[in-house]
Amino acid sequence: MAVVSQSELILQRREWKRNGKRVVCAIGVFDLLHPGHVRLLEQARASGDILVVGVHSDARAREEKGPNRPVTPAAERAEILSALEAVDFAVILNDERADAFLARFAPDAVVLGRETASAKHIAAEISAAQAAGVKVIQIPPEPGHSTSRLIERIKQLRA
């Protein structure tokens, strides 16, 4: 529905809390949206009243995914995500780690769609969420769907 700043989101969070709204947050790169992303976000939305999607900055995406990523700039990724029916708000995380954002935003739950064994920073996100009293909901990645796989298919078409 809308791409908002972190400060706007934190102010809005206070009102949601007063009104008893359950806020769920999903955080990721979300580069080249595919059915696995959509299904993850639909499941996340079903876990609460409001779904906020944190979008990693371009620099953070490169750090996490490699020098040729992201394909789509953060502002465009956030705009696309905010247009999805399941998503209420998208916010760009501006080079900060997800755990810092979670500590300030304090959603009721955070949804992680990646396998925790795949990266060290996932453990930091889980620890920070739990330390802030945030419930962690892990949703396994959708088999057969990944941005890396989609990029490989595109490269094969060009060959």
CYANA upper distance limits for C-alpha pairs under 8 A (distance plus 0.5 A):
  1 MET  CA     82 SER  CA      5.32
  1 MET  CA     83 ALA  CA      5.92
  1 MET  CA     84 LEU  CA      7.84
  1 MET  CA     85 GLU  CA      8.17
  1 MET  CA     87 VAL  CA      7.15
  1 MET  CA     88 ASP  CA      5.72
  1 MET  CA     89 PHE  CA      6.39
  2 ALA  CA     79 GLU  CA      7.99
  2 ALA  CA     82 SER  CA      5.88
  2 ALA  CA     83 ALA  CA      7.99
  2 ALA  CA     88 ASP  CA      7.29
  2 ALA  CA     89 PHE  CA      5.57
  2 ALA  CA     90 ALA  CA      6.85
  3 VAL  CA     78 ALA  CA      6.87
  3 VAL  CA     79 GLU  CA      6.79
  3 VAL  CA     82 SER  CA      6.71
  3 VAL  CA     89 PHE  CA      6.25
  3 VAL  CA     90 ALA  CA      5.21
  3 VAL  CA     91 VAL  CA      6.21
  4 VAL  CA      8 GLU  CA      6.81
  4 VAL  CA      9 LEU  CA      6.98
  4 VAL  CA     89 PHE  CA      7.27
  4 VAL  CA     90 ALA  CA      6.80
  4 VAL  CA     91 VAL  CA      5.93
  5 SER  CA      9 LEU  CA      6.70
  5 SER  CA     91 VAL  CA      6.45
  5 SER  CA     92 ILE  CA      7.84
  6 GLN  CA     10 ILE  CA      6.64
  6 GLN  CA     91 VAL  CA      6.90
  6 GLN  CA     92 ILE  CA      8.19
  6 GLN  CA     93 LEU  CA      8.23
  7 SER  CA     11 LEU  CA      6.81
  8 GLU  CA     12 GLN  CA      6.67
  9 LEU  CA     13 ARG  CA      6.52
  9 LEU  CA     91 VAL  CA      8.46
  9 LEU  CA    105 PHE  CA      8.22
 10 ILE  CA     14 ARG  CA      7.21
 10 ILE  CA    104 ARG  CA      8.06
 10 ILE  CA    105 PHE  CA      6.13
 11 LEU  CA     15 GLU  CA      7.58
 12 GLN  CA     16 TRP  CA      6.85
 13 ARG  CA     17 LYS  CA      6.62
 13 ARG  CA    105 PHE  CA      7.70
 13 ARG  CA    107 PRO  CA      8.38
 14 ARG  CA     18 ARG  CA      6.83
 15 GLU  CA     19 ASN  CA      6.75
 16 TRP  CA     20 GLY  CA      6.69
 16 TRP  CA     21 LYS  CA      5.59
 16 TRP  CA     22 ARG  CA      8.14
 16 TRP  CA     23 VAL  CA      8.21
 17 LYS  CA     21 LYS  CA      6.30
 17 LYS  CA     22 ARG  CA      8.03
 21 LYS  CA     48 GLY  CA      8.26
 21 LYS  CA     49 ASP  CA      6.31
 21 LYS  CA     50 ILE  CA      7.66
 22 ARG  CA     48 GLY  CA      5.50
 22 ARG  CA     49 ASP  CA      5.60
 22 ARG  CA     50 ILE  CA      6.96
 22 ARG  CA    107 PRO  CA      8.32
 22 ARG  CA    108 ASP  CA      6.51
 23 VAL  CA     48 GLY  CA      6.23
 23 VAL  CA     49 ASP  CA      6.50
 23 VAL  CA     50 ILE  CA      5.37
 23 VAL  CA     51 LEU  CA      6.64
 23 VAL  CA     52 VAL  CA      7.92
 23 VAL  CA    107 PRO  CA      5.76
 23 VAL  CA    108 ASP  CA      5.78
 23 VAL  CA    109 ALA  CA      7.14
 24 VAL  CA     44 ALA  CA      7.33
 24 VAL  CA     45 ARG  CA      7.58
 24 VAL  CA     47 SER  CA      7.34
 24 VAL  CA     48 GLY  CA      6.19
 24 VAL  CA     49 ASP  CA      8.03
 24 VAL  CA     50 ILE  CA      6.60
 24 VAL  CA     51 LEU  CA      5.49
 24 VAL  CA     52 VAL  CA      6.78
 24 VAL  CA    107 PRO  CA      6.33
 24 VAL  CA    108 ASP  CA      6.43
 24 VAL  CA    109 ALA  CA      5.29
 24 VAL  CA    110 VAL  CA      6.10
 24 VAL  CA    111 VAL  CA      7.66
 25 CYS  CA     44 ALA  CA      8.17
 25 CYS  CA     51 LEU  CA      6.23
 25 CYS  CA     52 VAL  CA      5.26
 25 CYS  CA     53 VAL  CA      6.14
 25 CYS  CA     54 GLY  CA      7.58
 25 CYS  CA    107 PRO  CA      6.88
 25 CYS  CA    109 ALA  CA      6.80
 25 CYS  CA    110 VAL  CA      5.16
 25 CYS  CA    111 VAL  CA      6.62
 26 ALA  CA     41 LEU  CA      7.90
 26 ALA  CA     44 ALA  CA      7.58
 26 ALA  CA     51 LEU  CA      7.99
 26 ALA  CA     52 VAL  CA      6.95
 26 ALA  CA     53 VAL  CA      5.34
 26 ALA  CA     54 GLY  CA      6.62
 26 ALA  CA    110 VAL  CA      6.22
 26 ALA  CA    111 VAL  CA      5.40
 26 ALA  CA    112 LEU  CA      6.94
 27 ILE  CA     53 VAL  CA      6.13
 27 ILE  CA     54 GLY  CA      4.91
 27 ILE  CA     55 VAL  CA      6.48
 27 ILE  CA     56 HIS  CA      7.88
 27 ILE  CA     98 ALA  CA      7.56
 27 ILE  CA    110 VAL  CA      8.36
 27 ILE  CA    111 VAL  CA      7.90
 27 ILE  CA    112 LEU  CA      7.60
 28 GLY  CA     53 VAL  CA      8.37
 28 GLY  CA     54 GLY  CA      6.91
 28 GLY  CA     55 VAL  CA      5.98
 28 GLY  CA     56 HIS  CA      6.33
 29 VAL  CA     55 VAL  CA      6.08
 29 VAL  CA     56 HIS  CA      5.59
 29 VAL  CA     57 SER  CA      8.23
 29 VAL  CA     61 ALA  CA      6.46
 29 VAL  CA     70 PRO  CA      8.31
 30 PHE  CA     37 HIS  CA      7.49
 30 PHE  CA     55 VAL  CA      7.52
 30 PHE  CA     77 ARG  CA      7.21
 31 ASP  CA     70 PRO  CA      6.51
 31 ASP  CA     71 VAL  CA      6.97
 31 ASP  CA     72 THR  CA      6.51
 31 ASP  CA     77 ARG  CA      7.14
 31 ASP  CA    147 THR  CA      7.02
 32 LEU  CA     71 VAL  CA      7.58
 32 LEU  CA     72 THR  CA      7.29
 32 LEU  CA    147 THR  CA      6.46
 32 LEU  CA    150 LEU  CA      8.41
 33 LEU  CA     37 HIS  CA      6.65
 33 LEU  CA     38 VAL  CA      8.00
 33 LEU  CA    147 THR  CA      7.88
 34 HIS  CA     38 VAL  CA      7.07
 34 HIS  CA    145 HIS  CA      7.42
 34 HIS  CA    146 SER  CA      7.73
 34 HIS  CA    147 THR  CA      7.69
 35 PRO  CA     39 ARG  CA      6.54
 35 PRO  CA    145 HIS  CA      7.34
 36 GLY  CA     40 LEU  CA      6.61
 36 GLY  CA    141 PRO  CA      7.48
 36 GLY  CA    142 GLU  CA      5.52
 36 GLY  CA    143 PRO  CA      8.37
 36 GLY  CA    145 HIS  CA      5.93
 36 GLY  CA    146 SER  CA      7.49
 37 HIS  CA     41 LEU  CA      6.69
 38 VAL  CA     42 GLU  CA      6.66
 39 ARG  CA     43 GLN  CA      6.69
 39 ARG  CA    142 GLU  CA      8.36
 40 LEU  CA     44 ALA  CA      6.61
 40 LEU  CA    113 GLY  CA      7.25
 40 LEU  CA    139 ILE  CA      7.56
 40 LEU  CA    141 PRO  CA      8.38
 40 LEU  CA    142 GLU  CA      8.38
 41 LEU  CA     45 ARG  CA      6.53
 41 LEU  CA     86 ALA  CA      6.88
 41 LEU  CA     87 VAL  CA      7.71
 42 GLU  CA     46 ALA  CA      6.82
 42 GLU  CA     86 ALA  CA      6.02
 43 GLN  CA     47 SER  CA      7.22
 44 ALA  CA     48 GLY  CA      7.89
 44 ALA  CA     51 LEU  CA      7.55
 44 ALA  CA    111 VAL  CA      6.69
 45 ARG  CA     49 ASP  CA      7.62
 45 ARG  CA     50 ILE  CA      7.32
 45 ARG  CA     51 LEU  CA      5.90
 45 ARG  CA     86 ALA  CA      6.26
 45 ARG  CA     87 VAL  CA      7.64
 50 ILE  CA     87 VAL  CA      8.25
 50 ILE  CA     88 ASP  CA      6.59
 51 LEU  CA     86 ALA  CA      7.63
 51 LEU  CA     87 VAL  CA      5.86
 51 LEU  CA     88 ASP  CA      5.79
 51 LEU  CA     89 PHE  CA      7.12
 52 VAL  CA     87 VAL  CA      6.93
 52 VAL  CA     88 ASP  CA      6.47
 52 VAL  CA     89 PHE  CA      5.28
 52 VAL  CA     90 ALA  CA      6.13
 52 VAL  CA     91 VAL  CA      7.97
 53 VAL  CA     81 LEU  CA      8.18
 53 VAL  CA     87 VAL  CA      7.51
 53 VAL  CA     89 PHE  CA      6.78
 53 VAL  CA     90 ALA  CA      5.15
 53 VAL  CA     91 VAL  CA      6.80
 54 GLY  CA     90 ALA  CA      6.40
 54 GLY  CA     91 VAL  CA      5.52
 54 GLY  CA     92 ILE  CA      6.33
 54 GLY  CA     93 LEU  CA      6.66
 54 GLY  CA     98 ALA  CA      8.45
 55 VAL  CA     74 ALA  CA      7.32
 55 VAL  CA     77 ARG  CA      7.89
 55 VAL  CA     78 ALA  CA      6.81
 55 VAL  CA     90 ALA  CA      7.50
 55 VAL  CA     91 VAL  CA      6.48
 55 VAL  CA     92 ILE  CA      5.19
 55 VAL  CA     93 LEU  CA      6.30
 56 HIS  CA     60 ARG  CA      6.32
 56 HIS  CA     61 ALA  CA      6.46
 56 HIS  CA     74 ALA  CA      7.48
 56 HIS  CA     92 ILE  CA      6.51
 56 HIS  CA     93 LEU  CA      5.71
 56 HIS  CA     94 ASN  CA      7.32
 56 HIS  CA     95 ASP  CA      7.40
 57 SER  CA     61 ALA  CA      6.56
 57 SER  CA     74 ALA  CA      6.01
 57 SER  CA     92 ILE  CA      6.67
 57 SER  CA     93 LEU  CA      6.32
 57 SER  CA     94 ASN  CA      5.53
 57 SER  CA     95 ASP  CA      5.84
 58 ASP  CA     62 ARG  CA      6.72
 58 ASP  CA     69 ARG  CA      8.19
 58 ASP  CA     70 PRO  CA      6.72
 58 ASP  CA     73 PRO  CA      6.75
 58 ASP  CA     74 ALA  CA      6.24
 58 ASP  CA     95 ASP  CA      8.22
 59 ALA  CA     63 GLU  CA      6.78
 59 ALA  CA     95 ASP  CA      6.73
 60 ARG  CA     64 GLU  CA      6.65
 60 ARG  CA     95 ASP  CA      5.86
 60 ARG  CA     96 GLU  CA      8.10
 61 ALA  CA     65 LYS  CA      6.16
 61 ALA  CA     66 GLY  CA      7.94
 61 ALA  CA     69 ARG  CA      6.91
 61 ALA  CA     70 PRO  CA      6.47
 62 ARG  CA     66 GLY  CA      5.21
 62 ARG  CA     67 PRO  CA      5.68
 62 ARG  CA     68 ASN  CA      7.47
 62 ARG  CA     69 ARG  CA      5.74
 62 ARG  CA     70 PRO  CA      6.88
 63 GLU  CA     67 PRO  CA      7.89
 65 LYS  CA     69 ARG  CA      6.60
 65 LYS  CA     70 PRO  CA      8.09
 72 THR  CA     76 GLU  CA      6.98
 72 THR  CA     77 ARG  CA      6.78
 73 PRO  CA     77 ARG  CA      6.75
 74 ALA  CA     78 ALA  CA      6.57
 74 ALA  CA     92 ILE  CA      7.32
 75 ALA  CA     79 GLU  CA      6.71
 75 ALA  CA     92 ILE  CA      7.83
 76 GLU  CA     80 ILE  CA      6.63
 77 ARG  CA     81 LEU  CA      6.64
 78 ALA  CA     82 SER  CA      6.55
 78 ALA  CA     90 ALA  CA      6.08
 78 ALA  CA     91 VAL  CA      7.15
 78 ALA  CA     92 ILE  CA      7.30
 79 GLU  CA     83 ALA  CA      6.97
 79 GLU  CA     90 ALA  CA      8.00
 80 ILE  CA     84 LEU  CA      7.55
 81 LEU  CA     87 VAL  CA      7.26
 81 LEU  CA     90 ALA  CA      7.21
 82 SER  CA     87 VAL  CA      6.13
 82 SER  CA     88 ASP  CA      7.06
 82 SER  CA     89 PHE  CA      6.25
 82 SER  CA     90 ALA  CA      5.96
 83 ALA  CA     87 VAL  CA      7.70
 93 LEU  CA     97 ARG  CA      8.03
 93 LEU  CA     98 ALA  CA      7.83
 93 LEU  CA    101 PHE  CA      7.82
 96 GLU  CA    100 ALA  CA      7.30
 96 GLU  CA    101 PHE  CA      7.84
 97 ARG  CA    101 PHE  CA      7.37
 98 ALA  CA    102 LEU  CA      6.60
 98 ALA  CA    125 GLU  CA      6.64
 99 ASP  CA    103 ALA  CA      6.68
 99 ASP  CA    124 ALA  CA      6.97
 99 ASP  CA    125 GLU  CA      5.17
 99 ASP  CA    126 ILE  CA      8.30
 99 ASP  CA    128 ALA  CA      5.76
 99 ASP  CA    129 ALA  CA      7.28
100 ALA  CA    104 ARG  CA      7.08
100 ALA  CA    128 ALA  CA      8.18
101 PHE  CA    105 PHE  CA      6.45
102 LEU  CA    106 ALA  CA      5.89
102 LEU  CA    107 PRO  CA      7.55
102 LEU  CA    125 GLU  CA      8.46
102 LEU  CA    128 ALA  CA      7.63
102 LEU  CA    129 ALA  CA      6.74
102 LEU  CA    132 ALA  CA      8.31
103 ALA  CA    128 ALA  CA      7.09
103 ALA  CA    129 ALA  CA      7.34
103 ALA  CA    132 ALA  CA      6.42
106 ALA  CA    129 ALA  CA      8.38
106 ALA  CA    132 ALA  CA      7.13
106 ALA  CA    133 GLY  CA      8.35
106 ALA  CA    134 VAL  CA      7.13
107 PRO  CA    134 VAL  CA      6.80
108 ASP  CA    133 GLY  CA      8.31
108 ASP  CA    134 VAL  CA      5.76
108 ASP  CA    135 LYS  CA      6.71
109 ALA  CA    134 VAL  CA      5.64
109 ALA  CA    135 LYS  CA      4.91
109 ALA  CA    136 VAL  CA      6.19
109 ALA  CA    137 ILE  CA      7.36
110 VAL  CA    129 ALA  CA      7.84
110 VAL  CA    134 VAL  CA      7.29
110 VAL  CA    135 LYS  CA      6.80
110 VAL  CA    136 VAL  CA      5.62
110 VAL  CA    137 ILE  CA      6.55
111 VAL  CA    136 VAL  CA      6.58
111 VAL  CA    137 ILE  CA      5.21
111 VAL  CA    138 GLN  CA      6.21
111 VAL  CA    139 ILE  CA      7.44
112 LEU  CA    136 VAL  CA      7.83
112 LEU  CA    137 ILE  CA      6.75
112 LEU  CA    138 GLN  CA      5.34
112 LEU  CA    139 ILE  CA      6.60
113 GLY  CA    138 GLN  CA      6.46
113 GLY  CA    139 ILE  CA      5.34
113 GLY  CA    140 PRO  CA      6.04
113 GLY  CA    141 PRO  CA      6.01
114 ARG  CA    118 SER  CA      7.87
114 ARG  CA    138 GLN  CA      8.21
114 ARG  CA    139 ILE  CA      7.91
114 ARG  CA    140 PRO  CA      6.91
114 ARG  CA    141 PRO  CA      6.39
115 GLU  CA    119 ALA  CA      8.47
115 GLU  CA    140 PRO  CA      7.12
115 GLU  CA    141 PRO  CA      7.72
116 THR  CA    120 LYS  CA      8.17
116 THR  CA    122 ILE  CA      6.17
116 THR  CA    123 ALA  CA      7.02
118 SER  CA    122 ILE  CA      8.45
119 ALA  CA    123 ALA  CA      8.15
120 LYS  CA    124 ALA  CA      7.55
121 HIS  CA    125 GLU  CA      6.86
122 ILE  CA    126 ILE  CA      6.77
123 ALA  CA    127 SER  CA      6.60
124 ALA  CA    128 ALA  CA      6.50
125 GLU  CA    129 ALA  CA      6.54
126 ILE  CA    130 GLN  CA      6.61
126 ILE  CA    136 VAL  CA      7.25
127 SER  CA    131 ALA  CA      6.50
128 ALA  CA    132 ALA  CA      6.70
129 ALA  CA    133 GLY  CA      6.87
129 ALA  CA    134 VAL  CA      5.37
129 ALA  CA    135 LYS  CA      7.48
129 ALA  CA    136 VAL  CA      7.41
130 GLN  CA    134 VAL  CA      5.70
130 GLN  CA    135 LYS  CA      6.95
130 GLN  CA    136 VAL  CA      7.61
141 PRO  CA    145 HIS  CA      8.38
142 GLU  CA    146 SER  CA      8.48
145 HIS  CA    149 ARG  CA      7.43
145 HIS  CA    150 LEU  CA      8.16
146 SER  CA    150 LEU  CA      6.79
147 THR  CA    151 ILE  CA      6.63
148 SER  CA    152 GLU  CA      6.81
149 ARG  CA    153 ARG  CA      6.82
150 LEU  CA    154 ILE  CA      6.83
151 ILE  CA    155 LYS  CA      6.76
152 GLU  CA    156 GLN  CA      6.77
153 ARG  CA    157 LEU  CA      6.91
154 ILE  CA    158 ARG  CA      6.98
155 LYS  CA    159 ALA  CA      6.85
